[in-house]
């Protein structure tokens, strides 16, 4: 029995200071024909307290929301329903040495999903799904 293989083009799009400047915006996006994931890197962030960790996450969330809103508005203006056409996700990437707080991450992810209907992830890996099934 042979197994069919498909190659799916995956693109990494630099957004902050490349595609868009002078705005509070996410750093990048990675996407293919079915998935679109916004990414905010906070790898230089330091946090010695719960307040500092929360501040880092709040700043990243604000940047992700701003970017999603901008993409959605611009695509809507040309007749594309972005949120319903793509599987959208958002990711905050921190350094391995950043003091992670699972309770804060879960709370922020639940609030984010409740407000945007988009999942928020704090992992450093993104799985893109193929829509060729």
C-alpha positions as CSV (number, residue, x, y, z in Angstrom):
1,X,0.0,0.0,0.0
2,X,1.5,3.3,-1.0
3,X,1.3,6.4,1.0
4,X,0.6,9.7,-0.7
5,X,2.6,12.7,0.4
6,X,1.6,16.3,0.0
7,X,3.9,19.3,0.2
8,X,2.1,22.3,1.8
9,X,3.7,25.7,1.3
10,X,4.3,27.3,4.7
11,X,5.1,31.0,4.9
12,X,6.7,33.0,7.7
13,X,5.7,36.6,7.5
14,X,7.6,39.3,9.3
15,X,5.1,41.9,10.4
16,X,6.6,44.3,13.0
17,X,8.9,46.8,11.4
18,X,8.7,44.9,8.1
19,X,5.2,44.8,6.8
20,X,3.8,47.4,9.2
21,X,5.7,50.1,11.1
22,X,4.9,52.6,13.9
23,X,2.1,50.5,15.5
24,X,1.7,48.2,18.4
25,X,1.7,45.0,16.3
26,X,2.7,41.3,16.5
27,X,6.1,40.3,15.4
28,X,5.2,37.7,12.8
29,X,2.8,35.2,11.4
30,X,3.2,31.7,10.0
31,X,0.6,30.4,7.7
32,X,-0.4,28.0,4.9
33,X,-3.6,27.5,2.9
34,X,-5.7,26.7,6.0
35,X,-4.0,28.0,9.1
36,X,-2.9,31.5,10.1
37,X,-1.0,32.0,13.4
38,X,0.1,35.3,14.7
39,X,3.2,35.3,16.9
40,X,4.6,37.7,19.5
41,X,8.1,37.0,20.7
42,X,8.9,38.1,24.2
43,X,12.2,36.3,24.4
44,X,14.0,39.2,26.0
45,X,11.3,39.7,28.7
46,X,12.3,39.4,32.3
47,X,10.0,38.8,35.1
48,X,10.9,38.5,38.8
49,X,7.3,38.8,40.0
50,X,3.8,37.8,39.1
51,X,3.2,41.5,38.2
52,X,6.1,41.5,35.7
53,X,5.0,38.2,34.2
54,X,1.4,39.5,33.8
55,X,2.7,42.8,32.3
56,X,4.7,40.9,29.7
57,X,1.7,38.8,28.7
58,X,-0.7,41.7,28.7
59,X,1.6,43.7,26.3
60,X,1.9,40.6,24.0
61,X,-1.9,40.1,24.1
62,X,-2.5,43.8,23.2
63,X,-0.1,43.4,20.2
64,X,-1.8,40.2,19.0
65,X,-5.3,41.7,19.2
66,X,-4.2,44.9,17.4
67,X,-2.7,42.8,14.6
68,X,-5.7,40.6,14.3
69,X,-8.0,43.6,14.2
70,X,-5.9,45.2,11.5
71,X,-5.8,42.1,9.3
72,X,-9.5,41.5,9.7
73,X,-10.4,45.1,8.8
74,X,-8.2,45.2,5.8
75,X,-9.3,41.8,4.5
76,X,-12.9,42.6,5.2
77,X,-12.6,45.8,3.1
78,X,-11.8,43.6,0.1
79,X,-14.6,41.1,0.8
80,X,-12.6,38.4,2.7
81,X,-14.1,37.0,5.9
82,X,-10.7,36.3,7.5
83,X,-11.9,34.6,10.8
84,X,-14.2,32.3,8.9
85,X,-11.9,31.4,6.1
86,X,-8.8,30.5,8.1
87,X,-8.0,28.5,11.2
88,X,-6.5,31.4,13.3
89,X,-4.4,31.1,16.4
90,X,-2.2,33.4,18.4
91,X,1.1,32.5,20.2
92,X,3.2,34.2,22.8
93,X,6.8,32.9,22.8
94,X,9.0,33.5,25.8
95,X,12.5,32.4,26.7
96,X,13.0,29.1,28.5
97,X,14.3,31.1,31.5
98,X,11.2,33.2,31.7
99,X,9.3,32.4,34.9
100,X,6.2,30.7,33.6
101,X,3.0,30.8,35.6
102,X,0.5,28.2,34.4
103,X,-2.4,29.7,36.3
104,X,-1.8,33.1,34.7
105,X,-1.4,31.6,31.2
106,X,-4.6,29.6,31.5
107,X,-6.6,32.6,32.7
108,X,-5.1,34.8,29.9
109,X,-5.9,32.2,27.3
110,X,-9.5,31.8,28.5
111,X,-10.1,35.6,28.5
112,X,-8.5,36.0,25.1
113,X,-10.6,33.2,23.6
114,X,-13.7,34.6,25.2
115,X,-13.1,38.1,23.8
116,X,-11.8,37.1,20.3
117,X,-13.0,33.6,19.6
118,X,-9.4,32.8,18.8
119,X,-7.2,30.4,20.9
120,X,-4.1,31.8,22.6
121,X,-1.1,29.5,23.1
122,X,2.0,29.9,25.2
123,X,4.0,27.0,23.7
124,X,7.0,27.4,21.4
125,X,5.7,25.1,18.7
126,X,3.0,25.7,16.1
127,X,1.3,22.8,14.3
128,X,-0.1,23.8,11.0
129,X,-2.9,21.6,9.7
130,X,-3.3,20.6,6.1
131,X,-6.7,21.1,4.5
132,X,-5.9,18.4,2.0
133,X,-7.4,15.6,4.0
